[in-house]
Amino acid sequence: MTRTDGNRFERTSSDGEQRYLLELAGEDDAFAVREAATAAGEVAPLAPGLALADGPDEGAVRRLAYTRRANDFLGQADATVESARTLLTSASIDRKGTVAVRARDVRGRTGVDTQQVERELGAVLTGYGFDIDLDAPDHELQALFAAPADLSFIRGTSVGSEAEGERGGATDPDWKGSEKGEVGICALGWLAVESVRDFGGRAPTNKPFFQPGSMDPLLARAIVNVAGAGPGRTVVDPMCGTGGLLVEAGLAGSRVVGIDAQAKMVDGARRNLAHYLDGSDLTRGEPDENGDANPDGEGGDDSGSGSGVDETDRRGNEFAVLQGDVTRLPLREGVANGVCFDVPYGRQSKIAGDLDSLVAGALVEARRLASRAVIVGDQPWIEAAREAGWVVESTFERRVHRSLTRHIAVLEPAGLD
């Protein structure tokens, strides 16, 4: 993405493709940008809480956790009402129908009067002949104000908080607005697509089966997206626990396969998956020697032909949860598009064997199954990943509480260009 001068971006990319303005959620922009990259060809940070993207897939944007909205980008200016009005006045508007203006001070750090912004920009649009409809407009103009950009956080490594939920990012209670002499930005865009914000209903304690330490669904969705979740794709979690990652991958349209050493966890994960997914449980039978679950054809299709885990590409929202050894997974080579797992930790975790050996074995097996993996733990597992033949593409840290930080590593096979 190229600039036309010191503080403006072109509306289109060098090949003429329309750019999109992303409004990020949470407070960890680097992680949000990494997740958003799964839905767009290129994503670049613009300012805290904002990014620009080339050609995002609208269906994929709807599934994102840490992107709230994607907007057809009109341009950017200084974070003042006057600059926003001037920007809209000079923009080319090729729309018909009713309109509304929605102004937001992203993270509450510019001190702009958003109601005044909406009045001023609404006046510009009515001057062009548009009718205002605040309840059900045909088009929504998004006016997003952000603090001065500090893009030093985009380095493939970031630190963020998991306690972000649905509040839309961190707001520092001591923040008094931009420092004197510092000017943030206003970015304008027409709303194109919003992500589905229904994570609160799937909080760990709301699920049929719950164990302490379960991952928040917002973070779980982002992890499975980075791992490769989506319609027509298969995601494997070899340490599935309560099935939180599998639930989010399944809701994103993936076929999901979970393995756990404990029968209690296997049964609990099946309960959670059956509750949230409308597909079939393929694992009423044990896997056969070829790695096919359900060899007797029970619980899958009704043909009795032994539809296995590897054949679920013909149906969506199906799941399989097996009890097994994470170092010897009963699945064929290359069966998955992505592998992701949250390494057990804490007093509630019951580990059968040496944890280091189990993680090392899981990483080797993940390399056999897929070309992308995401590992999460209370410590970095970078060296173990490298020894298993992975290259660490990026790492992130997510603070859960004072005594727990989740370390996330995105892995790709070694030897690939």
Secondary structure, DSSP 8 states (H G I E B T S, - for coil): --BSSSS-B-SB-TTS-BEEEEEE-SS-HHHHHHHHTTSSSEEEEEETTEEEEES--HHHHHT-SSEEEEEEEEEEEESSHHHHHHHHHHS-----S-EEEEEEEGGG-S---HHHHHHHHHHHHHHTT--B-SSS-SEEEEEEEE----GGG-SSEEEEESTTTTS-S---TT--SS-TT---EEEEEEEEEE----GGGG-GGGSSS--TT---HHHHHHHHHHHT-STT-EEEETT-TT-HHHHHHHHTT-EEEEEES-HHHHHHHHHHHHHH--S-B--SS---TTS-S-TT--SS-TT-S---GGGGGGSSS-EEEEE--TTS-SS-TT--SEEEEE---STT---SS-HHHHHHHHHHHHHHH-S-EEEEESS--HHHHHHTTEEEEEEEEEEEETTEEEEEEEEEETT--
